[in-house]
Amino acid sequence: MEWRATTSQQAQDDLDALLHASIEVVAELLGESGSFAPFMLTLAQDGSRSLRPLAGRADSADPARITRALTLSGDTIRLRARATVCDVTAHEPITGDAIQIRAEHREGIAIDLLIPYRIDDDSVDIAMNAANAAIGTCRLWPPS
């Protein structure tokens, strides 16, 4: 993606780590129960990661609402990066069950990903080769 040419190595590493960790968490949850509730993975200034599950019922069709519900006061200062992860039924550019990841970094980079998945009787297939990435909107660290 073009964003790598204008982003620090730290920001690239942070976003790559959050995206990979998000997929690992989803794969584990889908393998255990066949579904997953929205969550946010965060990367603190000190490099520690944490998972924030969404408490209660969620409207998975509204990732912006989920992101707001999982945002804590002080995140702007405490975090380096975050990724909001939702289970969606996609209609464009992918059709069907998909993982939606909205990742952003304090350096002003935001990436939205849709990754199709399929669950069979004995396996979970997360189709990374069919993932669709787009420039996202920084919500926690908007451009000045």
Steps between C-alpha positions, in 0.01 A plus 500: 500500500613855430473605866825319577699748294400791725478329838768429758623145547354507853152583371525229234610243759227609743221471241634171361513354853145613581362368173669161542392475864143592404486216247643256755236595757220471246626162375507369856150628579352373173660161560356479851147629448446578132456871568659794675382817668657836414819590681784748491869418520711785630872568504608722789787746492716245687431236232261289706190365329155454645168370378179688572188291444173679440273442797134435431331479165657661198373630172776351285369693202625823655878478555517874581265448794702200616823699477347779710375250758847346533688831518610605848576849619874555484551263204638785292790532743539138618486317166727477195254302290169314510290266288122457524391156382144406400320207340304636203301384203671679215331605176783686326775441392474160674173313536422288804646450847801721560726630770508879502806658656533874543859570603655835574829636628583818684717606202177559306481175303167313482426180312165327453509130414234252396610138513257229391471182703317173481426243767469134401416206722860457610690815401509875480628654177605865530575606142785747546578478128152643430527783754404849392686795650408867476615826650308554821419801714699582812244553771711507814785701347339708222731698273562853620 
